[in-house]
């Protein structure tokens, strides 16, 4: 009897935790966002600063995803297909954002590129603004999302081997023909999976960009930073209204993730 009740108890416990840790917070966000009606909600997410924050978040995320996609493919190909000095160091660098706090990474970039930092004098002389500007936000986000594409592709390419690529080279295929006809079709689902995770992490990044942004409204505030500013200004309805946009993003990411997992299982 006890053996039959144990699975039921574990399932019930899992659903309880799911409700408390996920559904209840989502309900709280939406209930607070609409607590003063649709007009207030719509005004909050369509204000000038909110639209700017949304646009900046999309811009920073897009650039970060493009750069990390290029790096991830390049790094995965180099690590799985060649032996070279510093290979283990490259793998360690790829994994470093998982070990370093985002706030600490932001402080490191601040010490490097800030006005009083190591490269501050050089950047000031050439009128290059990184800290408290969009390039700083992109730099921080690229570092934080560094591992996602590469870490999805490395085990995938290792498991596939290199026989098809060697056959293509023997038949006289160029590198670009090899990439588009053999490599890319074999890694497309893993690549898309890594891109989705990278984009979700980029849009939700807070710690590193908070250090480098300076919280300049209408200039360096991404959506997570703008939500924090609204909440600190006691505009909880506006903060939760903008937070619903991140909730929608999370749900879309989860849907795409599930679709890709099913497509990967079938292929």
Secondary structure, DSSP 8 states (H G I E B T S, - for coil): -HHHHHHHHHHHHHHHHHIIIIIHHHHHHHHHHTTT-HHHHHHHHTSHHHHHHHHHHHHHHHHHHHHHHHHHHHHHHHHHH---TTHHHHHHHHHHHHHS-HHHHHHHHHHHHSTTSTTHHHHHHTT---TTSHHHHHHHHHHHTTHHHHHHHHHHHHHH-SHHHHHHHHTT--HHHHIIIIIHHHHHHHHHHHHHHHHHHHHH--HHHHHHHTT-TTTT--HHHHHHHHHHTT-HHHHHHHHHHHHHHHHHHHHHHHHHHHHHHH-
